[in-house]
Amino acid sequence: MPMILTKTSTPISTEQELILKEKLGKAIELFPGKTENWLMLGFEDNCRLWFRGDNSKPLAYVEVSALGKINPAAAENMTAELCKIYKEVLGIEGDGVYVKYEETDKWGFDSVNF
């Protein structure tokens, strides 16, 4: 039950969103037992993001939420992969990407909790 929410200071075209969907769907497999089959994605573009008191370069804030514990080594690999993806697709350099990981022991879906 993973969720990846992306907020960028740049616009995201429909074509870029589809590429991100595909690449993030593959990247989630870096976490043991996680697949695109249960992955939800959200994209918010043109956000007013600032980093180090500056908003002149492209920025991204990415939240990765998952049911259960997140393996630290997998998270390390995921951060590298996310930075690669956002640079390739949106031109956002790794030093302009923040990634937040969130673990939960409760996740609701289709009227029940896991």
Buried (B, 14 or more C-beta within 10 A) or exposed (E): BBBBBBBBBBEBEEEBBEBBBEBBBEBBBBBEEBEBEBBEBEBEBEEEBEBEEEEEBBBBBBBBBBBBEBBEEBBEBBBBBBBBBBBEBBEBEEEBBBBEBEEEEEBEEEEEEE
